[in-house]
Amino acid sequence: FPTLFHMAMDYLPVQGSAVPCEQIFSSSGETDMKKRNHIQPVLMEALQMLKFFYKKSWLDF
């Protein structure tokens, strides 16, 4: 079922992570504060990814 395989790969990607779970939750606690409690989940995810990429020097401004 090659077509089904490609559809699954497009819509059901597996998130890989080299960061321990505790570090991820710790970092999200720094971002998700009472002042920012109206952040949508998509924006929260984007902020976490930007912080991770910046710390790893994968972003070059």
CHARMM internal coordinates of N, CA and C (Angstrom, degrees):
IC EDIT
DIST 1 N 1 CA 1.4443
DIST 1 CA 1 C 1.5241
ANGL 1 N 1 CA 1 C 110.26
DIST 1 C 2 N 1.3084
ANGL 1 CA 1 C 2 N 118.29
DIHE 1 N 1 CA 1 C 2 N 68.33
DIST 2 N 2 CA 1.4689
ANGL 1 C 2 N 2 CA 120.12
DIHE 1 CA 1 C 2 N 2 CA -176.55
DIST 2 CA 2 C 1.5285
ANGL 2 N 2 CA 2 C 113.44
DIHE 1 C 2 N 2 CA 2 C -64.73
DIST 2 C 3 N 1.3351
ANGL 2 CA 2 C 3 N 117.63
DIHE 2 N 2 CA 2 C 3 N -35.32
DIST 3 N 3 CA 1.4648
ANGL 2 C 3 N 3 CA 119.61
DIHE 2 CA 2 C 3 N 3 CA -179.89
DIST 3 CA 3 C 1.5250
ANGL 3 N 3 CA 3 C 110.40
DIHE 2 C 3 N 3 CA 3 C -66.04
DIST 3 C 4 N 1.3200
ANGL 3 CA 3 C 4 N 115.93
DIHE 3 N 3 CA 3 C 4 N -44.61
DIST 4 N 4 CA 1.4612
ANGL 3 C 4 N 4 CA 120.39
DIHE 3 CA 3 C 4 N 4 CA 178.57
DIST 4 CA 4 C 1.5281
ANGL 4 N 4 CA 4 C 111.16
DIHE 3 C 4 N 4 CA 4 C -62.77
DIST 4 C 5 N 1.3252
ANGL 4 CA 4 C 5 N 116.47
DIHE 4 N 4 CA 4 C 5 N -38.47
DIST 5 N 5 CA 1.4655
ANGL 4 C 5 N 5 CA 121.01
DIHE 4 CA 4 C 5 N 5 CA 177.75
DIST 5 CA 5 C 1.5268
ANGL 5 N 5 CA 5 C 110.80
DIHE 4 C 5 N 5 CA 5 C -60.49
DIST 5 C 6 N 1.3330
ANGL 5 CA 5 C 6 N 116.77
DIHE 5 N 5 CA 5 C 6 N -47.02
DIST 6 N 6 CA 1.4729
ANGL 5 C 6 N 6 CA 119.99
DIHE 5 CA 5 C 6 N 6 CA -178.40
DIST 6 CA 6 C 1.5262
ANGL 6 N 6 CA 6 C 111.25
DIHE 5 C 6 N 6 CA 6 C -67.16
DIST 6 C 7 N 1.3318
ANGL 6 CA 6 C 7 N 117.16
DIHE 6 N 6 CA 6 C 7 N -36.24
DIST 7 N 7 CA 1.4664
ANGL 6 C 7 N 7 CA 119.56
DIHE 6 CA 6 C 7 N 7 CA 176.67
DIST 7 CA 7 C 1.5278
ANGL 7 N 7 CA 7 C 110.21
DIHE 6 C 7 N 7 CA 7 C -64.86
DIST 7 C 8 N 1.3222
ANGL 7 CA 7 C 8 N 116.61
DIHE 7 N 7 CA 7 C 8 N -42.36
DIST 8 N 8 CA 1.4634
ANGL 7 C 8 N 8 CA 120.16
DIHE 7 CA 7 C 8 N 8 CA 179.40
DIST 8 CA 8 C 1.5242
ANGL 8 N 8 CA 8 C 110.81
DIHE 7 C 8 N 8 CA 8 C -63.95
DIST 8 C 9 N 1.3202
ANGL 8 CA 8 C 9 N 117.45
DIHE 8 N 8 CA 8 C 9 N -39.67
DIST 9 N 9 CA 1.4650
ANGL 8 C 9 N 9 CA 120.43
DIHE 8 CA 8 C 9 N 9 CA 179.39
DIST 9 CA 9 C 1.5255
ANGL 9 N 9 CA 9 C 111.46
DIHE 8 C 9 N 9 CA 9 C -65.87
DIST 9 C 10 N 1.3457
ANGL 9 CA 9 C 10 N 117.74
DIHE 9 N 9 CA 9 C 10 N -31.20
DIST 10 N 10 CA 1.4609
ANGL 9 C 10 N 10 CA 121.33
DIHE 9 CA 9 C 10 N 10 CA 178.50
DIST 10 CA 10 C 1.5248
ANGL 10 N 10 CA 10 C 112.14
DIHE 9 C 10 N 10 CA 10 C -75.34
DIST 10 C 11 N 1.3180
ANGL 10 CA 10 C 11 N 116.63
DIHE 10 N 10 CA 10 C 11 N -38.56
DIST 11 N 11 CA 1.4592
ANGL 10 C 11 N 11 CA 120.04
DIHE 10 CA 10 C 11 N 11 CA -172.25
DIST 11 CA 11 C 1.5219
ANGL 11 N 11 CA 11 C 114.45
DIHE 10 C 11 N 11 CA 11 C -103.09
DIST 11 C 12 N 1.3184
ANGL 11 CA 11 C 12 N 118.40
DIHE 11 N 11 CA 11 C 12 N -16.51
DIST 12 N 12 CA 1.4552
ANGL 11 C 12 N 12 CA 121.26
DIHE 11 CA 11 C 12 N 12 CA -177.83
DIST 12 CA 12 C 1.5257
ANGL 12 N 12 CA 12 C 111.53
DIHE 11 C 12 N 12 CA 12 C -126.58
DIST 12 C 13 N 1.3253
ANGL 12 CA 12 C 13 N 118.36
DIHE 12 N 12 CA 12 C 13 N 55.10
DIST 13 N 13 CA 1.4684
ANGL 12 C 13 N 13 CA 118.75
DIHE 12 CA 12 C 13 N 13 CA -178.15
DIST 13 CA 13 C 1.5282
ANGL 13 N 13 CA 13 C 111.21
DIHE 12 C 13 N 13 CA 13 C -69.90
DIST 13 C 14 N 1.2902
ANGL 13 CA 13 C 14 N 115.59
DIHE 13 N 13 CA 13 C 14 N 146.15
DIST 14 N 14 CA 1.4591
ANGL 13 C 14 N 14 CA 121.71
DIHE 13 CA 13 C 14 N 14 CA 177.00
DIST 14 CA 14 C 1.5182
ANGL 14 N 14 CA 14 C 107.95
DIHE 13 C 14 N 14 CA 14 C -89.93
DIST 14 C 15 N 1.3136
ANGL 14 CA 14 C 15 N 116.06
DIHE 14 N 14 CA 14 C 15 N 128.29
DIST 15 N 15 CA 1.4537
ANGL 14 C 15 N 15 CA 120.56
DIHE 14 CA 14 C 15 N 15 CA 179.50
DIST 15 CA 15 C 1.5209
ANGL 15 N 15 CA 15 C 109.04
DIHE 14 C 15 N 15 CA 15 C -83.00
DIST 15 C 16 N 1.3036
ANGL 15 CA 15 C 16 N 116.05
DIHE 15 N 15 CA 15 C 16 N 118.15
DIST 16 N 16 CA 1.4526
ANGL 15 C 16 N 16 CA 120.37
DIHE 15 CA 15 C 16 N 16 CA 176.09
DIST 16 CA 16 C 1.5129
ANGL 16 N 16 CA 16 C 110.18
DIHE 15 C 16 N 16 CA 16 C -94.36
DIST 16 C 17 N 1.3086
ANGL 16 CA 16 C 17 N 116.84
DIHE 16 N 16 CA 16 C 17 N 147.83
DIST 17 N 17 CA 1.4523
ANGL 16 C 17 N 17 CA 119.87
DIHE 16 CA 16 C 17 N 17 CA -179.25
DIST 17 CA 17 C 1.5173
ANGL 17 N 17 CA 17 C 109.88
DIHE 16 C 17 N 17 CA 17 C -148.23
DIST 17 C 18 N 1.3099
ANGL 17 CA 17 C 18 N 115.62
DIHE 17 N 17 CA 17 C 18 N 135.99
DIST 18 N 18 CA 1.4573
ANGL 17 C 18 N 18 CA 121.06
DIHE 17 CA 17 C 18 N 18 CA 176.23
DIST 18 CA 18 C 1.5258
ANGL 18 N 18 CA 18 C 110.43
DIHE 17 C 18 N 18 CA 18 C -102.80
DIST 18 C 19 N 1.3394
ANGL 18 CA 18 C 19 N 116.25
DIHE 18 N 18 CA 18 C 19 N 7.06
DIST 19 N 19 CA 1.4587
ANGL 18 C 19 N 19 CA 121.45
DIHE 18 CA 18 C 19 N 19 CA -176.77
DIST 19 CA 19 C 1.5263
ANGL 19 N 19 CA 19 C 108.91
DIHE 18 C 19 N 19 CA 19 C -103.13
DIST 19 C 20 N 1.3160
ANGL 19 CA 19 C 20 N 117.98
DIHE 19 N 19 CA 19 C 20 N 131.49
DIST 20 N 20 CA 1.4689
ANGL 19 C 20 N 20 CA 119.55
DIHE 19 CA 19 C 20 N 20 CA 177.05
DIST 20 CA 20 C 1.5277
ANGL 20 N 20 CA 20 C 111.40
DIHE 19 C 20 N 20 CA 20 C -59.52
DIST 20 C 21 N 1.3250
ANGL 20 CA 20 C 21 N 116.15
DIHE 20 N 20 CA 20 C 21 N 147.86
DIST 21 N 21 CA 1.4667
ANGL 20 C 21 N 21 CA 121.67
DIHE 20 CA 20 C 21 N 21 CA -176.77
DIST 21 CA 21 C 1.5224
ANGL 21 N 21 CA 21 C 112.91
DIHE 20 C 21 N 21 CA 21 C -56.38
DIST 21 C 22 N 1.3224
ANGL 21 CA 21 C 22 N 117.74
DIHE 21 N 21 CA 21 C 22 N -40.53
DIST 22 N 22 CA 1.4623
ANGL 21 C 22 N 22 CA 119.75
DIHE 21 CA 21 C 22 N 22 CA -178.17
DIST 22 CA 22 C 1.5242
ANGL 22 N 22 CA 22 C 111.28
DIHE 21 C 22 N 22 CA 22 C -60.65
DIST 22 C 23 N 1.3249
ANGL 22 CA 22 C 23 N 116.77
DIHE 22 N 22 CA 22 C 23 N -38.11
DIST 23 N 23 CA 1.4603
ANGL 22 C 23 N 23 CA 120.37
DIHE 22 CA 22 C 23 N 23 CA -179.37
DIST 23 CA 23 C 1.5230
ANGL 23 N 23 CA 23 C 110.67
DIHE 22 C 23 N 23 CA 23 C -68.06
DIST 23 C 24 N 1.3261
ANGL 23 CA 23 C 24 N 117.13
DIHE 23 N 23 CA 23 C 24 N -37.54
DIST 24 N 24 CA 1.4618
ANGL 23 C 24 N 24 CA 120.35
DIHE 23 CA 23 C 24 N 24 CA 179.08
DIST 24 CA 24 C 1.5198
ANGL 24 N 24 CA 24 C 110.19
DIHE 23 C 24 N 24 CA 24 C -64.02
DIST 24 C 25 N 1.3396
ANGL 24 CA 24 C 25 N 117.31
DIHE 24 N 24 CA 24 C 25 N -48.32
DIST 25 N 25 CA 1.4574
ANGL 24 C 25 N 25 CA 120.01
DIHE 24 CA 24 C 25 N 25 CA -179.04
DIST 25 CA 25 C 1.5195
ANGL 25 N 25 CA 25 C 111.42
DIHE 24 C 25 N 25 CA 25 C -67.25
DIST 25 C 26 N 1.3086
ANGL 25 CA 25 C 26 N 118.39
DIHE 25 N 25 CA 25 C 26 N -35.23
DIST 26 N 26 CA 1.4533
ANGL 25 C 26 N 26 CA 121.94
DIHE 25 CA 25 C 26 N 26 CA 176.84
DIST 26 CA 26 C 1.5244
ANGL 26 N 26 CA 26 C 110.27
DIHE 25 C 26 N 26 CA 26 C -63.05
DIST 26 C 27 N 1.3105
ANGL 26 CA 26 C 27 N 116.11
DIHE 26 N 26 CA 26 C 27 N -44.51
DIST 27 N 27 CA 1.4572
ANGL 26 C 27 N 27 CA 120.80
DIHE 26 CA 26 C 27 N 27 CA -179.41
DIST 27 CA 27 C 1.5245
ANGL 27 N 27 CA 27 C 111.33
DIHE 26 C 27 N 27 CA 27 C -66.45
DIST 27 C 28 N 1.3277
ANGL 27 CA 27 C 28 N 117.44
DIHE 27 N 27 CA 27 C 28 N -38.78
DIST 28 N 28 CA 1.4638
ANGL 27 C 28 N 28 CA 119.53
DIHE 27 CA 27 C 28 N 28 CA -179.84
DIST 28 CA 28 C 1.5235
ANGL 28 N 28 CA 28 C 110.76
DIHE 27 C 28 N 28 CA 28 C -68.20
DIST 28 C 29 N 1.3308
ANGL 28 CA 28 C 29 N 117.63
DIHE 28 N 28 CA 28 C 29 N -30.00
DIST 29 N 29 CA 1.4584
ANGL 28 C 29 N 29 CA 120.54
DIHE 28 CA 28 C 29 N 29 CA 176.37
DIST 29 CA 29 C 1.5112
ANGL 29 N 29 CA 29 C 111.90
DIHE 28 C 29 N 29 CA 29 C -65.31
DIST 29 C 30 N 1.3223
ANGL 29 CA 29 C 30 N 116.90
DIHE 29 N 29 CA 29 C 30 N -31.20
DIST 30 N 30 CA 1.4626
ANGL 29 C 30 N 30 CA 120.83
DIHE 29 CA 29 C 30 N 30 CA 177.39
DIST 30 CA 30 C 1.5264
ANGL 30 N 30 CA 30 C 111.03
DIHE 29 C 30 N 30 CA 30 C -71.64
DIST 30 C 31 N 1.3196
ANGL 30 CA 30 C 31 N 117.40
DIHE 30 N 30 CA 30 C 31 N -29.27
DIST 31 N 31 CA 1.4637
ANGL 30 C 31 N 31 CA 121.48
DIHE 30 CA 30 C 31 N 31 CA -178.63
DIST 31 CA 31 C 1.5232
ANGL 31 N 31 CA 31 C 111.57
DIHE 30 C 31 N 31 CA 31 C -87.07
DIST 31 C 32 N 1.3212
ANGL 31 CA 31 C 32 N 117.41
DIHE 31 N 31 CA 31 C 32 N -39.93
DIST 32 N 32 CA 1.4622
ANGL 31 C 32 N 32 CA 122.33
DIHE 31 CA 31 C 32 N 32 CA -175.34
DIST 32 CA 32 C 1.5212
ANGL 32 N 32 CA 32 C 109.91
DIHE 31 C 32 N 32 CA 32 C -91.39
DIST 32 C 33 N 1.3203
ANGL 32 CA 32 C 33 N 116.14
DIHE 32 N 32 CA 32 C 33 N 85.19
DIST 33 N 33 CA 1.4604
ANGL 32 C 33 N 33 CA 121.27
DIHE 32 CA 32 C 33 N 33 CA -179.57
DIST 33 CA 33 C 1.5262
ANGL 33 N 33 CA 33 C 109.45
DIHE 32 C 33 N 33 CA 33 C -107.48
DIST 33 C 34 N 1.3287
ANGL 33 CA 33 C 34 N 116.25
DIHE 33 N 33 CA 33 C 34 N 172.80
DIST 34 N 34 CA 1.4609
ANGL 33 C 34 N 34 CA 119.73
DIHE 33 CA 33 C 34 N 34 CA 179.60
DIST 34 CA 34 C 1.5262
ANGL 34 N 34 CA 34 C 111.67
DIHE 33 C 34 N 34 CA 34 C -60.02
DIST 34 C 35 N 1.3255
ANGL 34 CA 34 C 35 N 116.96
DIHE 34 N 34 CA 34 C 35 N -32.81
DIST 35 N 35 CA 1.4629
ANGL 34 C 35 N 35 CA 120.18
DIHE 34 CA 34 C 35 N 35 CA 179.53
DIST 35 CA 35 C 1.5243
ANGL 35 N 35 CA 35 C 111.33
DIHE 34 C 35 N 35 CA 35 C -67.84
DIST 35 C 36 N 1.3230
ANGL 35 CA 35 C 36 N 116.28
DIHE 35 N 35 CA 35 C 36 N -23.26
DIST 36 N 36 CA 1.4625
ANGL 35 C 36 N 36 CA 120.67
DIHE 35 CA 35 C 36 N 36 CA -174.72
DIST 36 CA 36 C 1.5276
ANGL 36 N 36 CA 36 C 111.37
DIHE 35 C 36 N 36 CA 36 C -115.79
DIST 36 C 37 N 1.3136
ANGL 36 CA 36 C 37 N 118.07
DIHE 36 N 36 CA 36 C 37 N 29.90
DIST 37 N 37 CA 1.4539
ANGL 36 C 37 N 37 CA 119.39
DIHE 36 CA 36 C 37 N 37 CA -173.67
DIST 37 CA 37 C 1.5250
ANGL 37 N 37 CA 37 C 113.96
DIHE 36 C 37 N 37 CA 37 C -75.49
DIST 37 C 38 N 1.3118
ANGL 37 CA 37 C 38 N 118.48
DIHE 37 N 37 CA 37 C 38 N -0.45
DIST 38 N 38 CA 1.4606
ANGL 37 C 38 N 38 CA 120.87
DIHE 37 CA 37 C 38 N 38 CA 178.46
DIST 38 CA 38 C 1.5280
ANGL 38 N 38 CA 38 C 112.00
DIHE 37 C 38 N 38 CA 38 C -102.31
DIST 38 C 39 N 1.3108
ANGL 38 CA 38 C 39 N 117.41
DIHE 38 N 38 CA 38 C 39 N 12.30
DIST 39 N 39 CA 1.4631
ANGL 38 C 39 N 39 CA 120.97
DIHE 38 CA 38 C 39 N 39 CA 179.29
DIST 39 CA 39 C 1.5241
ANGL 39 N 39 CA 39 C 109.29
DIHE 38 C 39 N 39 CA 39 C -72.19
DIST 39 C 40 N 1.3124
ANGL 39 CA 39 C 40 N 115.24
DIHE 39 N 39 CA 39 C 40 N 130.60
DIST 40 N 40 CA 1.4637
ANGL 39 C 40 N 40 CA 120.53
DIHE 39 CA 39 C 40 N 40 CA 177.26
DIST 40 CA 40 C 1.5253
ANGL 40 N 40 CA 40 C 109.75
DIHE 39 C 40 N 40 CA 40 C -71.11
DIST 40 C 41 N 1.3366
ANGL 40 CA 40 C 41 N 117.80
DIHE 40 N 40 CA 40 C 41 N 152.23
DIST 41 N 41 CA 1.4716
ANGL 40 C 41 N 41 CA 120.65
DIHE 40 CA 40 C 41 N 41 CA -179.06
DIST 41 CA 41 C 1.5271
ANGL 41 N 41 CA 41 C 114.21
DIHE 40 C 41 N 41 CA 41 C -55.57
DIST 41 C 42 N 1.3201
ANGL 41 CA 41 C 42 N 117.45
DIHE 41 N 41 CA 41 C 42 N -37.31
DIST 42 N 42 CA 1.4688
ANGL 41 C 42 N 42 CA 119.98
DIHE 41 CA 41 C 42 N 42 CA -179.52
DIST 42 CA 42 C 1.5261
ANGL 42 N 42 CA 42 C 110.48
DIHE 41 C 42 N 42 CA 42 C -65.23
DIST 42 C 43 N 1.3290
ANGL 42 CA 42 C 43 N 117.22
DIHE 42 N 42 CA 42 C 43 N -41.91
DIST 43 N 43 CA 1.4616
ANGL 42 C 43 N 43 CA 120.95
DIHE 42 CA 42 C 43 N 43 CA 178.55
DIST 43 CA 43 C 1.5251
ANGL 43 N 43 CA 43 C 110.71
DIHE 42 C 43 N 43 CA 43 C -68.07
DIST 43 C 44 N 1.3346
ANGL 43 CA 43 C 44 N 116.75
DIHE 43 N 43 CA 43 C 44 N -39.18
DIST 44 N 44 CA 1.4651
ANGL 43 C 44 N 44 CA 120.46
DIHE 43 CA 43 C 44 N 44 CA 177.55
DIST 44 CA 44 C 1.5260
ANGL 44 N 44 CA 44 C 110.32
DIHE 43 C 44 N 44 CA 44 C -59.95
DIST 44 C 45 N 1.3267
ANGL 44 CA 44 C 45 N 116.72
DIHE 44 N 44 CA 44 C 45 N -43.92
DIST 45 N 45 CA 1.4683
ANGL 44 C 45 N 45 CA 120.66
DIHE 44 CA 44 C 45 N 45 CA 178.61
DIST 45 CA 45 C 1.5235
ANGL 45 N 45 CA 45 C 110.84
DIHE 44 C 45 N 45 CA 45 C -62.74
DIST 45 C 46 N 1.3324
ANGL 45 CA 45 C 46 N 116.65
DIHE 45 N 45 CA 45 C 46 N -42.71
DIST 46 N 46 CA 1.4647
ANGL 45 C 46 N 46 CA 120.51
DIHE 45 CA 45 C 46 N 46 CA 179.75
DIST 46 CA 46 C 1.5303
ANGL 46 N 46 CA 46 C 110.98
DIHE 45 C 46 N 46 CA 46 C -63.47
DIST 46 C 47 N 1.3272
ANGL 46 CA 46 C 47 N 117.42
DIHE 46 N 46 CA 46 C 47 N -41.39
DIST 47 N 47 CA 1.4663
ANGL 46 C 47 N 47 CA 120.56
DIHE 46 CA 46 C 47 N 47 CA 178.54
DIST 47 CA 47 C 1.5211
ANGL 47 N 47 CA 47 C 111.20
DIHE 46 C 47 N 47 CA 47 C -62.96
DIST 47 C 48 N 1.3313
ANGL 47 CA 47 C 48 N 116.55
DIHE 47 N 47 CA 47 C 48 N -42.42
DIST 48 N 48 CA 1.4588
ANGL 47 C 48 N 48 CA 120.29
DIHE 47 CA 47 C 48 N 48 CA 179.16
DIST 48 CA 48 C 1.5253
ANGL 48 N 48 CA 48 C 110.79
DIHE 47 C 48 N 48 CA 48 C -63.27
DIST 48 C 49 N 1.3241
ANGL 48 CA 48 C 49 N 116.90
DIHE 48 N 48 CA 48 C 49 N -41.18
DIST 49 N 49 CA 1.4625
ANGL 48 C 49 N 49 CA 120.18
DIHE 48 CA 48 C 49 N 49 CA 179.36
DIST 49 CA 49 C 1.5239
ANGL 49 N 49 CA 49 C 110.77
DIHE 48 C 49 N 49 CA 49 C -65.69
DIST 49 C 50 N 1.3347
ANGL 49 CA 49 C 50 N 117.18
DIHE 49 N 49 CA 49 C 50 N -42.06
DIST 50 N 50 CA 1.4635
ANGL 49 C 50 N 50 CA 120.30
DIHE 49 CA 49 C 50 N 50 CA 178.44
DIST 50 CA 50 C 1.5221
ANGL 50 N 50 CA 50 C 111.22
DIHE 49 C 50 N 50 CA 50 C -62.22
DIST 50 C 51 N 1.3407
ANGL 50 CA 50 C 51 N 117.01
DIHE 50 N 50 CA 50 C 51 N -42.75
DIST 51 N 51 CA 1.4653
ANGL 50 C 51 N 51 CA 119.70
DIHE 50 CA 50 C 51 N 51 CA 178.28
DIST 51 CA 51 C 1.5256
ANGL 51 N 51 CA 51 C 110.95
DIHE 50 C 51 N 51 CA 51 C -61.54
DIST 51 C 52 N 1.3303
ANGL 51 CA 51 C 52 N 116.54
DIHE 51 N 51 CA 51 C 52 N -43.26
DIST 52 N 52 CA 1.4621
ANGL 51 C 52 N 52 CA 120.73
DIHE 51 CA 51 C 52 N 52 CA -179.77
DIST 52 CA 52 C 1.5227
ANGL 52 N 52 CA 52 C 110.71
DIHE 51 C 52 N 52 CA 52 C -63.65
DIST 52 C 53 N 1.3477
ANGL 52 CA 52 C 53 N 116.89
DIHE 52 N 52 CA 52 C 53 N -47.28
DIST 53 N 53 CA 1.4649
ANGL 52 C 53 N 53 CA 120.40
DIHE 52 CA 52 C 53 N 53 CA -178.85
DIST 53 CA 53 C 1.5232
ANGL 53 N 53 CA 53 C 111.04
DIHE 52 C 53 N 53 CA 53 C -63.85
DIST 53 C 54 N 1.3390
ANGL 53 CA 53 C 54 N 116.86
DIHE 53 N 53 CA 53 C 54 N -37.94
DIST 54 N 54 CA 1.4596
ANGL 53 C 54 N 54 CA 120.51
DIHE 53 CA 53 C 54 N 54 CA 179.49
DIST 54 CA 54 C 1.5283
ANGL 54 N 54 CA 54 C 110.72
DIHE 53 C 54 N 54 CA 54 C -65.97
DIST 54 C 55 N 1.3389
ANGL 54 CA 54 C 55 N 116.83
DIHE 54 N 54 CA 54 C 55 N -43.41
DIST 55 N 55 CA 1.4677
ANGL 54 C 55 N 55 CA 120.26
DIHE 54 CA 54 C 55 N 55 CA 179.51
DIST 55 CA 55 C 1.5232
ANGL 55 N 55 CA 55 C 111.59
DIHE 54 C 55 N 55 CA 55 C -64.60
DIST 55 C 56 N 1.3215
ANGL 55 CA 55 C 56 N 116.95
DIHE 55 N 55 CA 55 C 56 N -32.81
DIST 56 N 56 CA 1.4683
ANGL 55 C 56 N 56 CA 121.19
DIHE 55 CA 55 C 56 N 56 CA -179.96
DIST 56 CA 56 C 1.5280
ANGL 56 N 56 CA 56 C 111.66
DIHE 55 C 56 N 56 CA 56 C -85.57
DIST 56 C 57 N 1.3179
ANGL 56 CA 56 C 57 N 117.12
DIHE 56 N 56 CA 56 C 57 N 2.34
DIST 57 N 57 CA 1.4740
ANGL 56 C 57 N 57 CA 123.69
DIHE 56 CA 56 C 57 N 57 CA -178.41
DIST 57 CA 57 C 1.5239
ANGL 57 N 57 CA 57 C 112.03
DIHE 56 C 57 N 57 CA 57 C 61.08
DIST 57 C 58 N 1.3222
ANGL 57 CA 57 C 58 N 115.80
DIHE 57 N 57 CA 57 C 58 N 30.82
DIST 58 N 58 CA 1.4633
ANGL 57 C 58 N 58 CA 119.58
DIHE 57 CA 57 C 58 N 58 CA 175.95
DIST 58 CA 58 C 1.5216
ANGL 58 N 58 CA 58 C 110.62
DIHE 57 C 58 N 58 CA 58 C -86.11
DIST 58 C 59 N 1.3306
ANGL 58 CA 58 C 59 N 116.98
DIHE 58 N 58 CA 58 C 59 N -13.05
DIST 59 N 59 CA 1.4569
ANGL 58 C 59 N 59 CA 121.43
DIHE 58 CA 58 C 59 N 59 CA 175.12
DIST 59 CA 59 C 1.5172
ANGL 59 N 59 CA 59 C 107.59
DIHE 58 C 59 N 59 CA 59 C -104.99
DIST 59 C 60 N 1.2930
ANGL 59 CA 59 C 60 N 116.56
DIHE 59 N 59 CA 59 C 60 N 133.07
DIST 60 N 60 CA 1.4578
ANGL 59 C 60 N 60 CA 120.83
DIHE 59 CA 59 C 60 N 60 CA -179.38
DIST 60 CA 60 C 1.5166
ANGL 60 N 60 CA 60 C 108.41
DIHE 59 C 60 N 60 CA 60 C -125.39
DIST 60 C 61 N 1.3419
ANGL 60 CA 60 C 61 N 115.74
DIHE 60 N 60 CA 60 C 61 N 101.73
DIST 61 N 61 CA 1.4652
ANGL 60 C 61 N 61 CA 119.58
DIHE 60 CA 60 C 61 N 61 CA -178.86
DIST 61 CA 61 C 1.4910
ANGL 61 N 61 CA 61 C 110.58
DIHE 60 C 61 N 61 CA 61 C -92.05
END
COOR INIT
IC SEED 1 N 1 CA 1 C
IC BUILD
